[in-house]
Amino acid sequence: MRMKRFAAILAASLVSLALAVIAACGSSPDAQAPKIKRGSLIPGIEPKVTAYLRTWPLGSDEAELEKEVRWSAEQIHGEYLGEIIIAFARIDQDDKSTIVFPDVPADGSWDLWGESAKLKKIWPHLKQNLSIGGWGAEFSDTAYDPDVRAIFIANLCGYLERYDLDGADIDWEYPVGPDWGQEIKSRPEDKDNYIALLTELRAAMDALGEKTGKQYSLSACIPGSAWWVTKNDAIAAANIVDNLKLMAYDYYGGWSGATGHLANLYNNPADPEWGGWSTAQAVDVYLKAGVPAEKITLGFAFYGRAWKGVEDGGANGLFQKYAESAYPDGLAWSQIKDFLNGEDGGYTRYWDDIAHAPFLYNGDIFITYTDEQAIRDIAAYAKEKGLGGVMVWEYGHDMDGELFNVLNESIQ
């Protein structure tokens, strides 16, 4: 999920549809609760917002990432959140039952579980789950063999108990892929093996809960695409998990043939790429497939994507051809704010009234992103549809919590 490449999938997805979510580590000194509570959380009201929280360095460009600076518990604005999902744990390439953390420094320079423990003391209400998978992570061999699957599940439950976590998230992208193929290893049996994995994990977590006295949550990630429900058992998955986290973003990116919106709420018919796509359409796909609205957690993108060499085309660069991608690692909200404030690049902000999406353009570079206005519109839509909650990819893009504040207020 680090930065999903769903837009490349969506084009063929629509055509196809038309034709037919351990290791030990030391503890850290206890953290003290803040003397002054930050933010605007109403006392007694638990936020409905989930955020994925990265294990790799903060930043959105190579220079920042090379600094190897990771989040600390004191930086997390828990007043805006009800749940965080630590991302990612992975399945070992050689031992398919073993869980590893490739982005956590082996030298101990950053203590993931120490920070997690501090976070619990600062924000006791904040649930902490562990996500296994992410873009490019393979589950097929693990899920295929019942014995390997059982050991994997036992290992995962071991992490939940050892570090006092509250649940697990399976981010398998994807069990059965689209007709045109996918990058990760998969097999036709993965449709059933995916459900077996979720079923057995749910049973093991319930059994662990009887021992610990906790009620563990289980979620799974699904793409904001049309093909997934035709290849995988969405209803069975929804019946097992507490919620399905809909990754409603990356409709456009460096893989696209033209510029476009990253996470627009509605479709703009002027979109030349396969007629366009939108969050509303993605939600409708799952609702029509029979997934209960309350089982869908709607994803928000707190980052941006960009292209350069973009002509105006009479549309301020929207839906236009480009020379190459700009900012290939994505843009954090802090960077986008600099553009909005006129501090860099000479950008003008535009708003697509049809798609309900903002964009920036300076005559050469086009940037698609999510801002306060878009957040309010998408949150209103989620409430109107009776969806079960909202989630954000990813906390590191909004370390000051500005967009989280808006989202928390909008979704209550």
C-alpha positions in Angstrom: 0.0 0.0 0.0 2.9 2.3 0.3 1.8 4.0 -2.8 -0.6 1.9 -4.7 -0.7 1.7 -8.4 -4.3 1.1 -8.9 -4.9 3.6 -11.7 -3.0 1.3 -14.2 -5.4 -1.4 -13.1 -8.6 0.6 -13.4 -8.5 1.1 -17.1 -8.7 -2.5 -17.9 -10.9 -3.0 -14.9 -13.7 -1.0 -16.4 -13.4 -2.7 -19.7 -13.5 -6.1 -18.1 -16.5 -5.2 -16.0 -18.3 -3.8 -19.0 -17.8 -7.0 -20.9 -19.1 -9.3 -18.5 -3.8 -6.2 6.5 7.9 -12.0 16.8 11.0 -10.4 17.3 11.7 -9.2 20.8 12.7 -5.6 21.5 13.5 -3.6 24.6 11.2 -1.2 26.4 11.6 2.5 26.6 11.2 4.9 29.5 7.6 5.7 30.3 6.2 8.7 28.5 4.2 11.3 30.4 0.7 12.3 29.1 0.7 15.8 27.7 -0.2 18.5 30.2 -2.3 20.3 27.6 -4.4 18.2 25.2 -3.8 19.1 21.7 -6.5 19.5 19.1 -10.3 19.7 19.2 -11.5 16.2 20.2 -14.7 16.5 22.2 -14.2 14.8 25.6 -16.0 11.5 25.7 -16.3 11.2 21.9 -13.9 8.7 20.4 -12.6 9.7 16.9 -13.7 7.5 14.0 -10.5 8.0 12.1 -7.9 5.3 11.4 -4.4 6.1 10.2 -1.7 3.9 8.8 1.6 4.7 10.4 4.8 4.0 8.5 7.9 2.1 9.8 10.2 3.6 7.2 11.8 7.1 7.5 9.7 10.2 7.3 9.8 12.4 4.2 8.7 12.3 0.6 11.9 12.7 -1.3 15.2 10.9 -1.4 17.1 13.5 0.6 14.6 13.3 3.5 14.4 9.6 3.5 18.2 9.3 3.6 18.1 11.1 7.0 16.6 8.0 8.5 14.3 10.0 10.8 11.3 8.1 12.0 8.2 9.1 14.1 8.2 9.3 17.9 5.2 8.8 20.1 5.2 12.5 21.1 4.6 13.5 17.5 1.4 11.6 17.1 -1.8 13.7 17.3 -3.9 11.0 19.0 -6.7 13.4 19.7 -7.8 13.1 16.1 -7.5 9.3 15.9 -9.3 6.2 17.1 -6.9 3.7 15.6 -3.5 3.5 14.1 -2.2 0.6 12.0 1.6 0.1 12.1 2.7 -0.7 8.5 4.3 -2.8 7.5 5.3 -6.2 8.8 6.2 -8.6 6.0 6.3 -12.3 5.4 9.9 -13.6 5.2 11.0 -14.4 1.6 12.5 -17.8 2.7 10.4 -18.9 5.6 6.8 -18.2 4.6 5.5 -18.5 8.2 7.8 -15.9 9.7 7.0 -12.3 10.1 9.8 -9.7 9.6 10.1 -5.9 9.7 12.4 -4.9 6.9 11.9 -1.1 7.4 12.9 -1.2 11.1 16.6 -0.6 11.7 18.4 -3.7 12.8 20.9 -1.6 14.8 18.3 -0.5 17.3 18.6 3.2 16.4 14.8 3.3 16.4 12.7 1.3 18.8 9.3 0.6 17.2 7.8 -1.2 20.1 9.3 1.2 22.6 7.5 4.1 20.8 4.4 2.0 20.6 4.4 1.5 24.4 4.9 5.3 24.9 2.0 6.0 22.6 -0.3 3.8 24.7 0.6 5.9 27.8 0.1 9.2 26.0 -3.2 8.2 24.3 -4.8 5.3 26.2 -7.9 5.4 23.9 -5.9 4.9 20.7 -6.1 1.3 19.4 -2.9 0.0 17.8 -3.1 -2.7 15.1 -0.4 -4.3 13.0 -0.6 -4.5 9.2 1.1 -7.4 7.3 1.7 -6.9 3.6 1.6 -3.9 1.5 2.2 -3.4 -2.2 4.4 -6.2 -3.6 4.1 -8.4 -0.5 3.3 -12.0 -1.4 0.9 -14.2 0.7 0.2 -16.9 -1.8 2.7 -19.6 -0.6 1.8 -18.9 3.1 -1.9 -19.2 2.5 -1.6 -22.2 0.3 -0.2 -24.7 2.8 -2.4 -25.2 5.9 0.5 -26.0 8.1 2.5 -22.9 7.1 -0.7 -20.9 7.4 -1.2 -22.1 10.9 2.3 -21.2 12.0 2.1 -17.8 10.4 -1.2 -17.1 12.3 0.4 -18.3 15.6 3.4 -16.0 15.0 1.1 -13.1 14.3 -1.0 -13.7 17.4 2.3 -13.8 19.3 3.1 -10.3 18.2 -0.4 -9.1 19.2 0.0 -10.6 22.7 3.7 -9.7 23.2 3.3 -6.0 22.4 -0.3 -5.5 23.7 -1.6 -4.8 20.2 -5.3 -4.5 19.5 -5.7 -6.2 16.1 -4.3 -7.1 12.8 -4.7 -5.9 9.2 -4.1 -8.1 6.2 -3.0 -6.1 3.2 -2.7 -8.7 0.5 -2.5 -7.1 -2.9 -4.1 -9.2 -4.3 -5.3 -12.8 -3.7 -6.6 -13.3 -7.2 -5.6 -10.5 -9.5 -7.2 -9.1 -12.6 -7.3 -10.8 -16.0 -4.3 -8.9 -17.2 -2.1 -10.2 -14.4 -0.3 -8.7 -11.4 3.3 -8.4 -10.2 3.1 -10.7 -7.1 2.9 -14.5 -7.1 -0.6 -15.8 -7.1 -2.6 -18.9 -8.0 -6.3 -19.6 -8.7 -6.6 -21.3 -5.3 -5.9 -18.0 -3.6 -9.6 -17.0 -3.8 -10.4 -19.8 -1.3 -7.0 -19.6 0.6 -7.6 -15.9 1.3 -10.9 -16.7 3.0 -9.2 -19.6 4.8 -6.5 -17.3 6.1 -9.0 -14.7 7.3 -11.2 -17.4 8.9 -8.4 -19.1 10.8 -6.9 -15.8 11.8 -10.2 -14.6 13.1 -10.6 -17.9 15.1 -7.1 -17.6 16.6 -7.6 -14.0 17.6 -10.8 -14.8 19.3 -9.1 -17.6 21.2 -6.3 -15.2 22.2 -8.9 -12.8 23.4 -10.3 -15.4 25.7 -6.9 -15.6 27.2 -6.0 -11.9 27.4 -9.5 -10.5 27.9 -9.2 -8.3 24.8 -11.5 -8.2 21.8 -9.1 -8.1 18.8 -10.1 -6.4 15.5 -9.3 -7.8 12.1 -9.4 -5.8 8.9 -8.4 -6.4 5.3 -7.5 -4.0 2.5 -9.4 -3.9 -0.8 -8.6 -1.8 -3.9 -10.8 1.1 -5.2 -11.3 -0.9 -8.4 -14.1 -2.7 -10.1 -12.4 -6.1 -10.9 -11.7 -7.2 -7.3 -15.3 -8.3 -6.5 -15.4 -10.4 -9.7 -12.2 -12.4 -8.8 -12.4 -12.6 -5.0 -15.2 -13.4 -2.4 -16.0 -10.0 -1.1 -19.0 -11.2 0.9 -17.2 -14.0 2.6 -14.4 -11.6 3.5 -16.8 -9.0 4.8 -18.5 -11.6 7.0 -15.2 -12.5 8.7 -13.4 -9.2 9.2 -14.5 -6.2 11.3 -14.0 -3.9 8.3 -12.7 -3.8 4.8 -10.4 -0.8 4.3 -11.1 0.6 0.8 -8.0 2.1 -0.7 -9.9 4.9 -2.5 -6.9 6.6 -4.1 -4.1 6.4 -6.7 -6.6 6.6 -9.5 -3.9 8.5 -11.4 -0.1 8.6 -11.1 3.1 8.2 -13.1 1.7 5.1 -14.8 -1.2 7.1 -16.3 -1.4 8.3 -19.9 -2.4 11.8 -18.8 -2.7 14.0 -15.7 -5.8 13.4 -13.5 -7.1 13.3 -10.0 -5.5 11.1 -7.3 -8.7 10.5 -5.2 -11.6 12.4 -6.6 -15.0 11.8 -5.1 -17.0 11.8 -8.3 -16.2 11.0 -11.9 -15.6 13.9 -14.4 -16.9 12.7 -17.8 -14.3 14.9 -19.5 -11.6 12.4 -18.2 -10.1 10.9 -21.4 -8.6 7.9 -19.6 -11.2 5.1 -19.9 -14.0 7.4 -18.9 -12.5 8.1 -15.6 -13.0 6.7 -12.1 -14.0 7.9 -8.7 -14.4 7.0 -5.0 -18.2 7.1 -5.4 -18.0 4.5 -8.2 -15.6 2.3 -6.1 -17.9 2.4 -3.1 -20.9 1.5 -5.3 -19.1 -1.5 -6.8 -18.8 -3.0 -3.3 -22.2 -2.0 -2.2 -23.8 -3.6 -5.3 -21.8 -6.7 -4.7 -23.5 -7.1 -1.3 -20.8 -5.8 1.0 -22.7 -4.0 4.0 -22.0 -0.3 4.1 -21.0 -0.5 7.8 -18.2 -3.0 6.9 -16.5 -0.4 4.5 -13.9 1.9 5.9 -13.2 4.6 3.3 -9.7 5.5 2.5 -8.3 9.1 2.2 -5.0 10.1 0.5 -3.0 12.6 2.5 -0.4 13.0 -0.2 0.0 14.2 -3.7 1.3 13.1 -7.1 2.7 15.3 -9.9 3.7 15.4 -13.5 5.9 18.0 -15.4 5.9 19.1 -19.0 2.2 19.5 -18.9 0.5 21.8 -21.4 -2.4 24.0 -20.3 -4.8 22.5 -22.9 -7.5 25.0 -22.0 -8.1 23.1 -18.7 -5.2 24.4 -16.5 -3.3 21.1 -17.1 -6.1 18.8 -16.1 -6.4 15.6 -18.2 -3.4 16.6 -20.3 -0.4 14.6 -21.6 2.9 15.1 -19.8 6.6 14.7 -20.4 7.5 12.8 -17.2 6.5 12.3 -13.6 7.5 14.9 -11.0 8.2 14.0 -7.4 8.2 10.3 -8.0 8.1 9.5 -4.2 5.0 11.5 -3.8 4.4 14.9 -2.1 3.6 15.2 1.6 1.0 17.8 2.8 3.8 19.9 4.2 5.3 20.3 0.8 2.0 21.0 -0.8 1.3 23.7 1.7 4.5 25.5 0.6 3.1 25.5 -2.9 -0.3 26.8 -1.7 1.3 29.6 0.3 3.1 30.8 -2.8 6.5 30.0 -1.3 7.6 27.8 -4.1 6.8 27.2 -7.8 4.3 29.9 -8.7 1.3 27.5 -8.4 -2.4 28.3 -8.7 -5.0 26.2 -7.0 -8.0 25.0 -9.0 -11.1 23.1 -8.0 -12.9 20.6 -10.2 -16.5 21.2 -9.3 -17.6 18.0 -11.0 -15.1 15.6 -9.5 -14.9 17.5 -6.1 -11.1 17.5 -6.2 -8.4 20.2 -6.0 -5.3 20.5 -8.1 -2.3 22.8 -8.6 -0.7 24.0 -11.8 2.1 26.5 -12.7 2.1 26.2 -16.4 4.5 23.2 -16.4 3.9 21.0 -13.3 0.5 19.6 -12.4 -0.2 18.3 -8.8 -3.1 16.3 -7.7 -3.7 16.1 -4.0 -6.3 16.1 -1.2 -7.1 19.3 0.8 -9.6 20.5 3.5 -12.4 21.1 1.0 -12.1 17.6 -0.5 -11.9 16.0 2.9 -15.2 17.6 4.0 -16.9 16.5 0.8 -15.7 12.9 1.0 -16.5 12.7 4.7 -20.0 14.0 4.1 -20.4 11.3 1.4 -19.1 8.6 3.8 -21.7 9.6 6.4 -24.5 9.8 3.8 -23.7 6.3 2.6 -23.6 5.0 6.2 -20.0 3.7 5.8 -18.3 2.2 8.9 -15.5 4.8 9.2 -12.6 6.4 7.4 -8.9 5.7 7.2 -5.9 7.6 6.0 -2.8 6.7 4.0 -0.6 7.7 5.7 0.3 9.6 8.9 3.7 10.6 7.8 2.3 12.9 5.2 0.6 15.1 7.8 2.8 15.1 10.9 1.3 18.4 12.1 -2.1 16.9 12.1 -3.8 19.6 10.2 -5.7 17.5 7.8 -6.5 14.9 10.5 -8.1 17.7 12.5 -10.4 18.6 9.6 -11.2 14.9 8.9 -12.0 14.2 12.6 -14.3 17.2 12.8 -16.0 16.3 9.5 -16.7 12.7 10.2 -18.3 13.0 13.7 
